[in-house]
Amino acid sequence: IGQEEPTMPGLLLGDEFPNFEADTTIGRIKFHDFLGNSWGILFSHPRDFTPVCTTELACAAKISDEFKKRGVKMIALSIDSVEDHRNWSKDVMAYNSAAETPLPFPIIADHKRELSVQLGMLDPDERDKDGMPLTARCVFVIGPDKKLKLSILYPATTGRNFDELLRVIDSLQLTAQKKVATPVDWKPGDKVMVIPSLSDAEAKSLFPNGVTTQEVPSGKKYLRYTHI
Ligand code: BEZ
């Protein structure tokens, strides 16, 4: 009889992020207390001491000040023990040629895969030597209201782009404040789009820098831009 696969309910945008308790490299945490009033980013890894994960964690460590500047608390997760995480963190920082510096964010120990199941993070195509599924490369961005603002799910075999994560956080933080949306490949300082639910009159009064509308063959005036 084969092992029964856990079901993974997953989380939807707008759901309150679970206030889980977990052991981490900075001790036991309750997730909402860890976040406080900050934004948060939780990113999962298939396994400690694996090559792609090491490059990802090293990159995350290198640009951790950029997350701090944006008021985003970082936390990683992998399905090994705190002791493994501590040893692996030393490899990661040595990979960054910063062996004397501690990893600037904690790693959650999920060796029982409880959180990985709860948060829908297992990758059924990647298994350890005992046939147990490994964690996929999940990213959750959580707002100060503890609600899920963004989730991305990559398979274990594809490393993430952490510059893209900073870019989406810039978009999430901007669009949480202003009634705008950010177009393809947007970067801070670029023009933004007025959201469809705003009337032209509302847009005119909300955006003192003015609204420009791009003409399209349909004649519909939905490509509205502003600078903020
Ligand atoms: C890695 O991090 O290199 C990795 C982990 C699990 C499966 C494939 C790659």
Boltz pocket constraint, residues with backbone or C-beta under 6 A from the ligand:
constraints:
  - pocket:
      binder: B
      contacts: [[A, 46], [A, 47], [A, 50], [A, 51], [A, 52], [A, 53], [A, 54], [A, 126], [A, 134], [A, 156], [A, 157]]
      max_distance: 6.0
